[in-house]
Each structure stands twice: as C-alpha cells, then as structure tokens.
Amino acid sequence: MKKLQIHTLLHCVGIIMLLNTVMCFAQPQRSQNTTQQPAPIPYQQQNLVSKRVKSEEKIPNSFAIAFYEPTYILPFYYTASPYNSVYQGNTPANESINSTEIKYQLSFKVPLWQHMLRTPAALMLAYTQLSYWQAYNNRAFFRETDYQPEVFIANKVNILFAKYWQLNFINVGLIHQSNGQGGTLERSWNRAYFSATASTEKWLVTVKPWLIFHDNTYQRQNPDMEKYLGYGEIIIAYKYYNQVFSFETQNLLESGGKRSGNILSWSFPLTSYIKGYVQVFSGYGQSLIEYNHRTNSFGLGIALSNWT
C-alpha cells in the first residue's frame, strides 16, 4: 500500500510539472527592441537542431528547464496482445489487463554546468517518465511506469560535413532505468552511452550506441534484456512544414530485425503549443516489463514536444 501511494504521488508530481511547463511556454515573449531587425541567419544555423537550441535559450525560466525526449499523452492507446501472463496475481483484485489504456511520457532536462571549462560542452541532468495507466479498467491502476534519470555531457560541435548536413552534438552519458515494481515484476538496467546527432533544415538523425552494466541486479531481474533491447538505438525525424514524422528503433541491427522495437509517430499543430500526436509501436520492449514480449500498439493524443 505504501509503495502504491508513493507511485501515485510521483504520477501527480509529473502531471503538475507538465502543466507548469505548459504555462511557462505559454507566456508571451516581449521584445527588448521592437525596431531592431534580426540579422540574417547562416544556412548552417537553420537546421532542426539549431532551431530547437535557440528556442530553448528563450525559455523564461531561471533553471532553463526544457523538454528533452517527446512529451505527450495518448488518451487512447490500444495494444493488440497485452502481456497478461506476467501480471497474473499482481494486479488489484486480480484484474486482467485491458487492451485499451492511457499512455503518457514526460521528459525534461536542465543544465547543471554550462560552458564547462570554457568549452561549448554542458553537464546536463534529464528525467523521463513513461507510464501506462489502465484508466478504463474497473480499478484504474498504473500497470507500468518506467523511471529514467540521466546525466550527460552535451558537446555542441556544429561541424558541416556535407552540403546540407551539420553534426550538431556529440554526447556521452549515464542512464538508469527501472520500473520500481519490486519482487518478480522488478525490471532495471544501467547504461553508458555515446550519441551523435546531425541535421539539415528538414531531417534529423541520432545514432546512440550504449554499453550495458551487467551488475547483480541486472543478472537477477532481467539477464537476457540485451537480447531484446539491444546495444543502441537510431532516431530519424523528418519535418514537413509544421508536421513531424519520426522513426525510433532499437536492436534492429543486432537482431537482424527479429527482436527490434520500433516506434513510428506523426505530430501536427493544433495550437501554437499543442500538437496532435499519432503513435504506432511494433516489436519488443514497449516498456521494461514487456522487454521480452512482442506486441503491436496504436495511440492517439496530443504532444507538447517531439524530436525537433
């Protein structure tokens, strides 16, 4: 009961943070000099990553809290083959898992040390929370929440390596991810990663290989996780006017596509700050508890941020 109360509190805090961020971004920006004309922007600064960095620099927040990974809520999220067997005897009143639920993700980052040692590098702290809420079940319980704190060094390089492509960031970091379930439902792993992000005016590509720490907890809870979640991920996003199409995949190369996890998403503007959001998942690793369970899912909702 105490663990359930703690998890409920964390969900409430996450939703409050989300609403607070919406209000923060909704604040009108006042120009310091309305008569001054903006200087022409060099082409290499018009790519997707550079535009996002510039928008983050304008955030009216002393802590410079910004979105990190996509932040969204899907009130309709349908899974064709729920992982019922793993939950047997582990749900309130032994409720079975409904195929339709609510899925949401909150993701933020904050700089801890900018311009490290007088370089373009910055020490960053990030937090991502992915939740699956059985809101349409009789008991309306959270069947899974994955908590992901992260610390990384963001190295802004901005190197042109092709006519239209610019290498924007080379990052290194540490990630802990767990579901906090305890007992037989506990899943967690720790990783060190290297990532490189490049973009053009319309395209963004991130390649992110990682090293898994095979500690005692990993060996006890999920010793074969790398077989399904692999040793890295690739993110590709394309911006078409104000719409963004993105594709995320992990374990695609290592497994030859046999045990990959793939997310295809589409976002489009509804208002100045809110986007319509469509998401399709296919493969393994939809959540930590489902790392070795193959499923196909489809969701509709809204997003506050995406990869661009």
C-alpha positions, 0 to 999 in steps of 0.5 A: 500500500505504501509503495502504491501511494508513493507511485501515485504521488510521483504520477501527480508530481509529473502531471503538475510539472507538465502543466507548469511547463505548459504555462511557462511556454505559454507566456508571451515573449516581449521584445527588448527592441521592437525596431531592431531587425534580426540579422540574417541567419547562416544556412548552417544555423537553420537546421532542426537542431539549431532551431530547437537550441535557440528556442530553448535559450528563450525559455523564461525560466531561471533553471532553463528547464526544457523538454528533452525526449517527446512529451505527450499523452495518448488518451487512447492507446490500444495494444493488440496482445497485452502481456497478461501472463506476467501480471497474473496475481499482481494486479488489484483484485486480480484484474486482467489487463485491458487492451485499451489504456492511457499512455503518457511520457514526460521528459525534461532536462536542465543544465547543471554546468554550462560552458564547462571549462570554457568549452561549448560542452554542458553537464546536463541532468534529464528525467523521463517518465513513461507510464501506462495507466489502465484508466478504463479498467474497473480499478484504474491502476498504473500497470507500468511506469518506467523511471529514467534519470540521466546525466550527460555531457552535451558537446555542441560541435556544429561541424558541416560535413556535407552540403546540407548536413551539420553534426550538431552534438556529440554526447556521452552519458549515464542512464538508469532505468527501472520500473520500481515494481519490486519482487518478480515484476522488478525490471532495471538496467544501467547504461553508458552511452555515446550519441551523435546527432546531425541535421539539415533544415528538414531531417534529423538523425541520432545514432546512440550506441550504449554499453550495458552494466551487467551488475547483480541486479541486472543478472537477477531481474532481467539477464537476457534484456540485451537480447531484446533491447539491444546495444543502441538505438537510431532516431530519424525525424523528418519535418514537413512544414509544421508536421513531424514524422519520426522513426525510433528503433532499437536492436534492429541491427543486432537482431537482424530485425527479429527482436527490434522495437520500433516506434513510428509517430506523426505530430501536427499543430493544433495550437501554437503549443499543442500538437496532435500526436499519432503513435504506432509501436511494433516489436519488443520492449514497449516498456521494461516489463514487456522487454521480452514480449512482442506486441503491436500498439496504436495511440492517439493524443496530443504532444507538447514536444517531439524530436525537433 
